[in-house]
Amino acid sequence: MEKDLADRKCAPCEKGEKPIEGEEAGRLLRQLEGWTIENKELQKEYKFPDFRQALGFVNRLGEEAEREGHHPDIYLTWGKVRVSLSTHSIGGLSENDFILAAKADRVR
């Protein structure tokens, strides 16, 4: 049985590694809830009742990203947080992006 994405650890990607696309990207995306793939990025918008709770989520996600050594782009505004993930060193999506997306949902 495959380990839940949120229970896995991010591993360093090497330059030249091929981005995840097509059927494999779809398989991993189906393990997530509410995420989409746009422009070679995983994206999701979270909604919160106020700024404080949105900021709290950003702080929890930031701590998780630091532990994993894999960092999302985060946009914070009143009651909303938009998260974008991609692996710049390979120019697209890596397994790490899907792992951190699952961890983001867990710390929500």
Secondary structure, 3 states (H helix, E strand, C coil): CCCCHHHCCCCCCCCCCCCCCHHHHHHHHCCCCCCEEECCEEEEEEECCCHHHHHHHHHHHHHHHHHHCCCCEEEEECCEEEEEECECCCCECCHHHHHHHHHHHHHC
